[in-house]
Amino acid sequence: MYDLHMHSNCSDGILPPERIIDEAKAAGLTLAALTDHDCAAGVLRAAHRAEAIGQPFISGAEFEAEYHCELHILGLGIDPVHHSVTEAAKIDRRSRIFRNQLMLRKFQKAGIDLWGELDKPIETVTKPDIAAALVRLGCCRDISEAFSVYFVRGGEFDIPRVHLSRKRIMEMIAEAGGVAVLAHPMKIKGDAEELVRELAELGLWGIEAYYSEATEEETKHFLRLAEKYGLHPTCGSDYHGPKRHGIAELGCAWRDVPELCETEALLKEMNGVTDQAPAGKLIQRRRIRAFCSIDEFRVLADEVAEELPEEFFKGLNGGIAIIERAKLHEKSKAMRPLYVLGEYNYGGHAGRWINLYYGSFAKVHFMKRGEELKAELRRVLLHEFRHHLETRAGEHGLEYEDAAYIAEYVGDDE
């Protein structure tokens, strides 16, 4: 029994990626894929948990494509840190923020203030989150009524988001080393076969014929299309976590039929998933593509430091120190470790200096080299230099921001 369609709290699910893997193990899944909306931010976390507990796992993401109705395409077996995937995530984040802000302003003008009712960052808020907020405020009886009243297509509060084209999403999945699967095709409005034919010509690999909400007739119809266009049938629950209204349970779409067993065997082979390597190539990549040496790391850090204005270094009498070991934050959790990448130090006879923890970078950014790693170093150094400049000026803004982040990290699994 396997499930290739599930979501964590890196998009609109309830559970963190590690907990999703624990749930998959408890459900007895023989293969699981994390497919968060338009991002793969939780994939490596899930992969490491899968490796630790022996849960067969492959990477994934669910991308929304431009179309006249909802159209989602799963990218299975993708490299989660490939630049195509990360760029798509950035585009989606900007589009979602713009849509959500505009929508909330429209509600506010209509006398419905939802800003204080949302308990998620603006970039992750979805229509169901807004619908749930409307229910809490007493504007509707339930989420279904909220959608029928406020989110009618073309209505005042139905604000479309900008999505990548179907062709670009298919290209992006291929560039990231994955295969494309048409998600819940039974939700397509209009001529589904015309769309399947178009996507097949663009390189579609599979079709989610077995889906948690599909009828037997719908499943048979899309199995026929899969055979006609040479596609591999898959199954997925679209799991978002327990207590999520209207969302099915893990593995519920599975049927013990030859076509699904064949698909599972193919995906495991393609992604190197075995009993000895539950997360397959995701973990193997780490071993093959070894992190840069500490000497290479020093060179990159020096290059980044040279880019910065001389004024930044005033008073930093201890300079920048490269620490070889990894460092866990004092409030780090075993299930979701929090590594310290950089650290600003001041006070006492030692003066002021910045630590960069090479070992922590190796843990967090182990798949990045060259310019990608340099960008992470730049981000961390700018963060620590902000601490330095604010401290010298008697300001503490970043300290408060960091404290708020840690408080959220500590409390987000409760």
C-alpha positions as CSV (number, residue, x, y, z in Angstrom):
1,M,0.0,0.0,0.0
2,Y,1.5,3.3,-1.0
3,D,0.5,7.0,-1.1
4,L,2.1,9.6,-3.4
5,H,0.1,12.6,-2.5
6,M,0.4,14.2,1.0
7,H,1.0,17.6,2.5
8,S,2.9,18.9,5.5
9,N,2.8,22.3,7.3
10,C,5.4,23.5,4.8
11,S,2.3,24.3,2.7
12,D,-1.3,23.8,3.9
13,G,-1.0,20.6,5.9
14,I,-1.1,20.3,9.7
15,L,1.8,18.1,10.6
16,P,5.6,18.9,10.1
17,P,7.3,16.7,7.5
18,E,8.9,14.4,10.1
19,R,5.5,13.7,11.6
20,I,4.1,12.9,8.2
21,I,6.7,10.2,7.8
22,D,5.9,8.8,11.2
23,E,2.2,8.7,10.1
24,A,3.2,6.9,6.9
25,K,5.2,4.3,8.8
26,A,2.3,3.8,11.3
27,A,-0.1,3.3,8.3
28,G,2.1,0.6,6.8
29,L,2.9,2.5,3.6
30,T,5.4,0.7,1.3
31,L,6.2,4.0,-0.4
32,A,5.4,7.6,0.5
33,A,5.9,11.0,-1.3
34,L,5.7,14.4,0.3
35,T,4.0,16.7,-2.2
36,D,3.6,20.2,-0.7
37,H,2.1,22.9,-2.8
38,D,4.5,24.7,-5.1
39,C,7.5,23.9,-2.9
40,A,9.8,21.2,-1.7
41,A,11.0,22.9,1.5
42,G,10.1,19.9,3.7
43,V,11.4,17.1,1.5
44,L,14.9,16.8,3.0
45,R,13.6,16.9,6.5
46,A,11.2,14.1,5.6
47,A,13.9,12.1,3.8
48,H,16.2,12.1,6.9
49,R,13.3,11.0,9.0
50,A,12.4,8.3,6.5
51,E,16.0,7.1,6.5
52,A,16.1,7.0,10.3
53,I,12.9,4.9,10.7
54,G,13.1,2.8,7.5
55,Q,10.1,4.3,5.7
56,P,10.4,4.0,1.9
57,F,10.2,7.6,0.6
58,I,10.6,9.7,-2.6
59,S,10.6,13.4,-3.0
60,G,7.8,15.4,-4.6
61,A,5.9,18.7,-4.9
62,E,2.5,19.7,-6.3
63,F,2.6,22.5,-8.8
64,E,-0.4,24.5,-9.9
65,A,-0.4,25.3,-13.6
66,E,-2.2,28.0,-15.6
67,Y,-5.5,26.7,-16.9
68,H,-9.2,27.7,-17.0
69,C,-9.8,25.7,-13.9
70,E,-7.8,24.1,-11.1
71,L,-4.9,22.1,-12.5
72,H,-2.3,20.5,-10.4
73,I,0.7,18.5,-11.5
74,L,2.8,16.3,-9.2
75,G,6.6,16.3,-9.6
76,L,7.8,13.0,-8.2
77,G,11.5,12.2,-7.6
78,I,12.6,15.8,-8.1
79,D,15.8,17.3,-6.7
80,P,14.3,19.5,-4.0
81,V,17.1,22.1,-4.1
82,H,17.3,22.3,-7.9
83,H,17.2,26.0,-9.0
84,S,14.1,25.4,-11.1
85,V,12.2,24.1,-8.1
86,T,13.4,26.9,-5.7
87,E,12.6,29.6,-8.3
88,A,9.1,28.2,-8.8
89,A,8.6,28.4,-5.0
90,K,9.7,32.0,-5.0
91,I,7.3,32.9,-7.8
92,D,4.4,31.1,-6.0
93,R,5.2,32.8,-2.7
94,R,5.1,36.3,-4.3
95,S,1.9,35.5,-6.1
96,R,0.2,34.1,-3.0
97,I,1.2,37.1,-0.8
98,F,-0.2,39.6,-3.4
99,R,-3.4,37.6,-3.8
100,N,-4.0,37.2,0.0
101,Q,-3.3,40.8,0.8
102,L,-5.7,42.0,-1.9
103,M,-8.4,39.5,-0.8
104,L,-8.1,40.5,2.9
105,R,-8.3,44.2,2.0
106,K,-11.5,43.5,0.0
107,F,-13.0,41.7,2.9
108,Q,-12.0,44.6,5.2
109,K,-13.7,47.1,2.9
110,A,-16.8,44.9,3.1
111,G,-16.8,45.2,6.9
112,I,-15.2,41.8,7.6
113,D,-11.8,42.1,9.2
114,L,-10.0,38.7,8.9
115,W,-6.4,39.9,9.6
116,G,-6.5,38.9,13.2
117,E,-8.3,35.6,12.5
118,L,-5.5,34.0,10.5
119,D,-2.9,32.0,12.5
120,K,-0.5,31.4,9.6
121,P,2.1,33.5,7.7
122,I,0.5,35.5,4.9
123,E,2.5,33.6,2.3
124,T,1.1,30.2,3.3
125,V,-2.6,31.2,3.7
126,T,-5.0,29.4,1.4
127,K,-8.6,29.9,0.5
128,P,-9.7,27.1,2.9
129,D,-7.8,29.0,5.7
130,I,-9.8,32.2,4.9
131,A,-13.0,30.2,4.6
132,A,-12.3,28.8,8.1
133,A,-11.8,32.3,9.4
134,L,-15.1,33.4,8.0
135,V,-16.8,30.5,9.8
136,R,-15.1,31.4,13.1
137,L,-16.4,35.0,12.7
138,G,-19.9,33.7,12.2
139,C,-20.2,34.8,8.6
140,C,-21.0,31.3,7.4
141,R,-22.1,28.0,8.9
142,D,-19.3,26.0,7.4
143,I,-16.4,26.0,4.9
144,S,-18.6,24.8,2.1
145,E,-21.0,27.7,2.6
146,A,-18.1,30.1,2.7
147,F,-16.9,28.9,-0.7
148,S,-20.3,29.0,-2.2
149,V,-21.0,32.6,-0.9
150,Y,-17.7,34.3,-1.1
151,F,-15.5,32.4,-3.6
152,V,-17.8,32.0,-6.6
153,R,-15.6,32.1,-9.7
154,G,-15.6,35.6,-11.0
155,G,-17.1,37.0,-7.8
156,E,-15.8,40.0,-5.8
157,F,-13.6,37.9,-3.6
158,D,-12.4,35.4,-6.1
159,I,-8.9,36.8,-6.9
160,P,-6.9,34.6,-9.2
161,R,-3.2,34.0,-8.7
162,V,-0.5,34.0,-11.4
163,H,0.7,30.5,-12.2
164,L,3.4,29.1,-14.5
165,S,2.3,27.7,-17.8
166,R,1.7,23.9,-18.2
167,K,4.7,23.7,-20.5
168,R,7.0,25.4,-18.1
169,I,6.0,23.2,-15.2
170,M,6.6,20.1,-17.2
171,E,10.0,21.4,-18.3
172,M,10.9,22.3,-14.7
173,I,10.0,18.9,-13.3
174,A,12.2,17.3,-16.0
175,E,15.0,19.7,-15.3
176,A,14.9,18.7,-11.6
177,G,15.2,15.0,-12.5
178,G,11.6,14.1,-11.7
179,V,8.5,12.7,-13.5
180,A,5.2,14.5,-13.9
181,V,1.9,13.1,-12.8
182,L,-1.5,14.7,-13.4
183,A,-3.1,15.1,-9.9
184,H,-6.8,14.3,-9.2
185,P,-7.8,14.5,-12.9
186,M,-11.4,13.9,-12.0
187,K,-11.5,17.6,-10.7
188,I,-10.8,18.9,-14.2
189,K,-13.7,20.9,-15.7
190,G,-14.2,20.4,-19.4
191,D,-12.5,18.0,-21.8
192,A,-10.1,16.0,-19.6
193,E,-8.9,13.9,-22.5
194,E,-7.8,16.9,-24.5
195,L,-5.7,18.1,-21.5
196,V,-4.3,14.6,-20.9
197,R,-3.3,14.4,-24.6
198,E,-1.6,17.8,-24.5
199,L,0.3,17.0,-21.3
200,A,1.3,13.5,-22.7
201,E,2.9,15.3,-25.7
202,L,4.8,17.5,-23.2
203,G,6.2,14.5,-21.3
204,L,3.5,13.5,-18.8
205,W,4.6,10.3,-17.0
206,G,1.6,9.3,-14.9
207,I,-2.0,10.0,-13.9
208,E,-3.5,9.9,-10.4
209,A,-6.4,7.6,-11.5
210,Y,-6.8,6.3,-8.0
211,Y,-7.7,9.3,-5.7
212,S,-9.4,9.6,-2.4
213,E,-12.5,11.3,-3.8
214,A,-12.7,9.5,-7.1
215,T,-15.7,7.3,-8.0
216,E,-15.2,3.9,-9.5
217,E,-16.4,5.2,-12.8
218,E,-14.0,8.1,-12.7
219,T,-11.1,5.7,-11.9
220,K,-12.0,3.4,-14.8
221,H,-12.2,6.4,-17.2
222,F,-8.7,7.7,-16.3
223,L,-7.3,4.2,-16.3
224,R,-8.5,4.0,-19.9
225,L,-6.8,7.3,-20.7
226,A,-3.6,6.1,-19.0
227,E,-3.5,3.1,-21.2
228,K,-4.4,5.1,-24.4
229,Y,-1.6,7.6,-23.8
230,G,1.0,5.3,-22.3
231,L,0.8,6.8,-18.8
232,H,1.5,5.1,-15.4
233,P,-1.5,5.0,-13.0
234,T,-0.7,6.3,-9.5
235,C,-2.7,6.6,-6.3
236,G,-2.9,9.4,-3.7
237,S,-5.0,10.4,-0.7
238,D,-4.2,14.2,-0.7
239,Y,-3.6,13.8,3.0
240,H,-3.3,17.1,5.0
241,G,-3.2,15.6,8.5
242,P,-5.6,14.4,11.2
243,K,-8.5,16.5,12.2
244,R,-8.5,18.3,8.8
245,H,-12.1,18.4,7.7
246,G,-12.9,16.7,4.5
247,I,-9.4,15.2,4.0
248,A,-9.0,11.5,3.6
249,E,-6.6,9.2,5.5
250,L,-3.2,8.1,4.4
251,G,-3.3,5.2,1.9
252,C,-7.1,5.3,1.4
253,A,-6.8,5.5,-2.4
254,W,-4.7,2.4,-2.7
255,R,-6.1,-0.7,-4.5
256,D,-4.2,-4.0,-4.7
257,V,-4.2,-4.1,-8.5
258,P,-1.3,-4.9,-10.9
259,E,-1.0,-1.4,-12.4
260,L,-0.4,0.2,-9.1
261,C,2.1,-2.4,-8.0
262,E,4.0,-1.9,-11.3
263,T,4.1,1.9,-10.8
264,E,5.5,1.4,-7.3
265,A,8.3,-0.9,-8.5
266,L,9.2,1.5,-11.3
267,L,9.4,4.6,-8.9
268,K,11.5,2.7,-6.4
269,E,13.9,1.6,-9.1
270,M,14.1,5.1,-10.6
271,N,14.7,6.7,-7.2
272,G,17.1,4.1,-5.8
273,V,14.7,3.2,-2.9
274,T,15.6,-0.1,-1.3
275,D,15.4,-1.7,2.2
276,Q,18.9,-0.5,2.8
277,A,18.3,3.0,1.4
278,P,14.7,3.9,2.3
279,A,15.1,7.5,1.0
280,G,17.1,6.3,-2.0
281,K,18.9,8.9,-4.1
282,L,17.9,11.8,-1.8
283,I,20.4,10.5,0.8
284,Q,22.7,8.9,-1.7
285,R,23.2,12.4,-3.3
286,R,24.5,13.7,0.0
287,R,27.1,11.0,0.0
288,I,28.0,11.3,-3.6
289,R,28.0,15.1,-3.8
290,A,30.2,15.6,-0.7
291,F,30.0,19.0,1.0
292,C,32.9,21.3,0.2
293,S,36.1,21.1,2.3
294,I,36.6,23.5,5.2
295,D,39.3,25.3,3.1
296,E,36.9,25.8,0.2
297,F,34.4,27.1,2.8
298,R,36.9,29.6,4.1
299,V,37.6,30.9,0.6
300,L,33.9,31.4,-0.1
301,A,33.5,33.2,3.3
302,D,36.4,35.5,2.5
303,E,34.9,36.3,-0.9
304,V,31.6,37.2,0.7
305,A,33.3,39.3,3.4
306,E,35.2,41.2,0.7
307,E,31.9,42.3,-0.9
308,L,30.8,44.0,2.3
309,P,31.5,47.7,3.0
310,E,34.4,48.5,5.3
311,E,32.1,50.3,7.7
312,F,30.5,47.0,8.6
313,F,33.8,45.8,10.2
314,K,34.3,48.8,12.4
315,G,34.6,47.5,16.0
316,L,34.6,43.8,15.0
317,N,38.1,43.4,16.5
318,G,37.8,39.6,16.6
319,G,36.9,39.3,12.9
320,I,35.1,36.3,11.4
321,A,36.0,32.8,12.8
322,I,35.3,29.5,11.0
323,I,34.3,26.8,13.5
324,E,34.6,23.3,12.2
325,R,32.0,21.6,14.3
326,A,28.3,21.8,14.0
327,K,26.3,23.6,16.7
328,L,22.7,22.9,17.7
329,H,20.6,25.7,19.2
330,E,19.9,25.2,22.9
331,K,16.2,24.7,22.2
332,S,16.7,22.4,19.2
333,K,14.3,19.5,18.9
334,A,15.3,15.9,18.2
335,M,12.6,15.5,15.5
336,R,13.4,18.8,13.8
337,P,17.0,19.9,14.7
338,L,17.8,23.6,14.6
339,Y,21.4,24.3,13.7
340,V,23.3,27.5,14.5
341,L,24.9,28.7,11.2
342,G,26.3,32.0,12.4
343,E,26.7,33.6,15.8
344,Y,27.5,37.2,16.8
345,N,29.6,37.5,20.1
346,Y,30.4,40.6,22.1
347,G,31.2,41.6,25.7
348,G,34.2,40.8,27.9
349,H,37.9,41.0,27.1
350,A,37.5,39.1,23.8
351,G,35.7,42.0,22.1
352,R,33.3,41.4,19.2
353,W,33.5,38.7,16.6
354,I,31.3,36.4,14.3
355,N,31.4,32.6,14.3
356,L,30.5,30.7,11.1
357,Y,29.8,27.0,11.9
358,Y,31.1,25.0,9.0
359,G,29.7,21.8,10.5
360,S,26.2,23.3,10.7
361,F,26.4,24.4,7.1
362,A,27.3,20.9,6.1
363,K,24.2,19.6,7.9
364,V,21.8,22.1,6.6
365,H,23.1,22.9,3.1
366,F,24.9,19.7,2.3
367,M,23.7,19.6,-1.3
368,K,24.8,23.1,-2.1
369,R,28.2,24.1,-3.7
370,G,29.7,27.2,-5.4
371,E,27.3,30.1,-5.9
372,E,24.4,28.4,-4.1
373,L,26.5,27.9,-0.9
374,K,28.0,31.4,-1.3
375,A,24.5,32.9,-1.3
376,E,23.7,31.1,2.0
377,L,26.9,32.4,3.5
378,R,26.1,35.9,2.4
379,R,22.6,35.7,4.0
380,V,24.1,34.4,7.3
381,L,26.9,37.0,7.4
382,L,24.5,39.9,6.6
383,H,22.3,38.7,9.5
384,E,25.2,38.6,11.9
385,F,26.5,42.0,10.7
386,R,23.1,43.4,11.4
387,H,23.5,42.2,15.0
388,H,26.9,43.9,15.1
389,L,25.7,47.2,13.8
390,E,22.6,47.3,15.9
391,T,24.4,46.4,19.1
392,R,27.0,49.1,18.5
393,A,24.1,51.6,18.0
394,G,22.3,50.4,21.1
395,E,19.4,48.9,19.0
396,H,17.9,45.4,19.5
397,G,15.4,44.9,16.7
398,L,17.0,41.8,15.3
399,E,17.4,40.2,18.7
400,Y,13.6,40.6,19.1
401,E,13.0,39.1,15.7
402,D,15.2,36.1,16.5
403,A,13.5,35.6,19.8
404,A,10.1,35.6,18.1
405,Y,11.4,33.0,15.5
406,I,12.6,30.7,18.3
407,A,9.3,31.1,20.2
408,E,7.4,30.1,17.1
409,Y,9.8,27.2,16.4
410,V,9.4,25.9,20.0
411,G,5.6,26.1,19.9
412,D,4.7,25.1,16.4
413,D,4.4,21.3,17.2
414,E,2.2,21.9,20.2
